[in-house]
Amino acid sequence: MAPTEIALKKRRTRNDYIFHQVHRTRWFDNDMYAHLNNTVYAMLFDSIINTYLITHCGMDPFSINNKEPASTSAPTSPTKPSQVGIMVSSYCDYFASVSFPDILDLGLRVTKLGSSSVTYEVGVFKQGEEDVKVVGGYTHVFVARETMRPTKEGMEDGLRRSLEKLVVGGGDKAKL
């Protein structure tokens, strides 16, 4: 019998993810049961995904949303994308608990890249442990900034090329 989708997610290792980020939990992140509050996972997913979009895809909110850069340390984008990503769905599968003061290793990959959409998957690992604790993510649809609707051309080419580096399958992992 073939393993279920949940069983396959539970088998994920750090090597199944292409882009990585470390997150230090805070006391504030715990809930009344002394583990990370469910809402914190959404923040973790948002952080690693947006870090990748800013650092590798030119989706810099500091240069896009402001006429002047917020500071000289803010990343700059050579061209301002005319598209924005709108989250249309999200999910989270829990396998084991983490809590403050754990240090987490987050891994990011793309499981589906459509003409205007991308589905991300994030694996959450406790630093020093190999078993995945949580697997979750969400889907962005990239839309024209002016209309908030997908364009007939789909996702901008530069964005697509950068997201293709995160697509799983084929065994090749991008060097980031």
C-alpha positions as CSV (number, residue, x, y, z in Angstrom):
1,M,0.0,0.0,0.0
2,A,1.4,3.4,-1.0
3,P,2.0,5.9,1.8
4,T,-0.5,8.7,2.3
5,E,0.4,12.3,1.7
6,I,0.6,12.9,5.4
7,A,2.9,9.9,5.9
8,L,5.2,11.2,3.1
9,K,5.3,14.7,4.8
10,K,6.2,13.2,8.1
11,R,9.2,11.5,6.5
12,R,10.6,14.9,5.2
13,T,14.2,15.7,6.0
14,R,16.2,19.0,5.8
15,N,17.6,17.7,2.5
16,D,14.0,17.8,1.0
17,Y,14.1,21.6,1.2
18,I,16.2,23.9,-0.9
19,F,16.2,27.3,0.9
20,H,16.8,27.4,4.7
21,Q,16.4,29.9,7.5
22,V,17.0,29.7,11.3
23,H,14.4,31.0,13.7
24,R,14.9,31.6,17.4
25,T,11.6,31.1,19.3
26,R,10.5,33.6,21.9
27,W,8.7,33.2,25.2
28,F,5.8,35.1,23.7
29,D,5.4,32.3,21.0
30,N,4.2,29.7,23.6
31,D,0.6,29.2,24.3
32,M,-1.1,28.1,27.5
33,Y,-0.1,24.5,26.8
34,A,3.6,25.5,26.7
35,H,4.2,24.9,23.0
36,L,4.3,27.2,20.0
37,N,0.9,28.7,19.4
38,N,-0.7,27.7,16.1
39,T,-0.6,31.3,14.8
40,V,3.2,31.4,15.1
41,Y,3.5,28.7,12.4
42,A,1.7,31.0,9.9
43,M,4.2,33.8,10.8
44,L,7.2,31.3,10.3
45,F,5.9,30.3,6.9
46,D,5.3,34.0,5.9
47,S,8.8,34.9,7.1
48,I,10.8,32.3,5.1
49,I,8.7,32.7,2.0
50,N,8.9,36.5,2.0
51,T,12.7,36.4,2.8
52,Y,13.1,34.3,-0.3
53,L,10.9,36.6,-2.4
54,I,12.8,39.7,-1.2
55,T,16.4,38.2,-1.4
56,H,16.0,36.1,-4.6
57,C,13.0,37.4,-6.5
58,G,13.3,41.2,-6.4
59,M,10.0,41.5,-4.5
60,D,11.4,44.2,-2.2
61,P,8.6,46.0,-0.3
62,F,10.9,48.8,0.7
63,S,11.5,49.9,-2.9
64,I,8.1,48.9,-4.2
65,N,5.8,50.6,-1.7
66,N,7.8,53.7,-1.0
67,K,9.1,56.4,-3.3
68,E,12.3,56.6,-1.2
69,P,14.1,53.6,0.2
70,A,13.4,53.1,3.9
71,S,17.1,53.0,4.7
72,T,20.4,52.4,3.0
73,S,20.5,48.9,4.5
74,A,17.2,47.9,2.8
75,P,17.7,45.6,-0.2
76,T,17.1,47.2,-3.5
77,S,15.5,45.8,-6.6
78,P,16.7,46.7,-10.1
79,T,13.1,46.8,-11.4
80,K,9.9,47.1,-9.5
81,P,7.7,44.1,-10.1
82,S,4.2,45.1,-11.3
83,Q,2.7,42.0,-9.7
84,V,2.0,41.2,-6.1
85,G,1.4,37.8,-4.5
86,I,-2.1,37.2,-2.9
87,M,-2.4,34.2,-0.6
88,V,-5.4,32.1,-1.6
89,S,-4.9,29.0,0.6
90,S,-2.9,27.7,3.5
91,Y,-2.4,24.5,5.4
92,C,-0.4,23.1,8.4
93,D,0.2,19.5,9.4
94,Y,1.6,19.0,12.9
95,F,3.7,16.0,13.9
96,A,5.5,17.1,17.1
97,S,5.6,20.0,19.4
98,V,8.2,22.7,19.7
99,S,8.4,25.5,22.3
100,F,10.6,28.3,23.7
101,P,13.6,28.3,23.9
102,D,13.9,26.0,20.9
103,I,15.9,27.1,17.8
104,L,14.2,26.1,14.6
105,D,15.5,25.3,11.2
106,L,13.0,26.2,8.5
107,G,13.2,24.7,5.0
108,L,11.4,26.0,1.9
109,R,10.5,24.4,-1.4
110,V,8.0,24.8,-4.2
111,T,5.6,21.9,-4.8
112,K,3.7,23.4,-7.7
113,L,4.4,26.3,-10.1
114,G,1.5,27.3,-12.3
115,S,1.2,30.1,-14.8
116,S,0.3,32.7,-12.2
117,S,0.4,30.7,-8.9
118,V,3.0,29.0,-6.7
119,T,2.5,26.5,-3.9
120,Y,5.2,26.6,-1.2
121,E,6.0,24.0,1.4
122,V,7.8,24.8,4.6
123,G,9.3,22.1,6.9
124,V,9.9,23.0,10.5
125,F,12.8,21.2,12.3
126,K,14.1,21.6,15.8
127,Q,17.8,22.5,15.6
128,G,19.9,19.3,16.3
129,E,16.9,16.9,15.6
130,E,16.2,15.2,12.3
131,D,12.5,14.5,12.6
132,V,10.3,17.1,11.0
133,K,7.9,18.7,13.5
134,V,5.5,20.6,11.2
135,V,4.9,20.7,7.4
136,G,2.8,23.6,6.1
137,G,2.6,26.3,3.5
138,Y,0.4,28.3,1.3
139,T,-0.4,29.3,-2.3
140,H,0.2,32.7,-3.8
141,V,-1.5,33.9,-7.0
142,F,0.5,36.7,-8.6
143,V,-1.7,39.4,-9.8
144,A,-1.3,42.8,-11.5
145,R,-0.8,45.5,-8.8
146,E,-3.3,47.8,-10.5
147,T,-6.2,45.4,-11.0
148,M,-5.5,42.7,-8.4
149,R,-6.3,40.1,-11.1
150,P,-4.0,37.6,-12.8
151,T,-2.6,38.6,-16.1
152,K,-3.0,36.6,-19.3
153,E,0.9,36.5,-19.5
154,G,1.0,34.9,-16.1
155,M,3.8,35.4,-13.6
156,E,6.6,37.8,-14.5
157,D,9.6,36.0,-16.0
158,G,12.2,37.0,-13.4
159,L,10.0,35.9,-10.6
160,R,9.3,32.6,-12.3
161,R,13.0,31.9,-12.9
162,S,13.7,32.5,-9.2
163,L,10.9,30.3,-8.0
164,E,11.9,27.5,-10.4
165,K,15.0,27.1,-8.3
166,L,12.8,25.9,-5.4
167,V,10.7,23.4,-7.4
168,V,11.1,19.9,-6.1
169,G,11.6,17.0,-8.4
170,G,14.4,15.9,-10.8
171,G,16.9,15.6,-7.9
172,D,18.7,18.9,-8.6
173,K,18.8,21.5,-5.9
174,A,19.7,25.1,-6.5
175,K,22.8,26.5,-4.9
176,L,21.5,29.4,-2.8
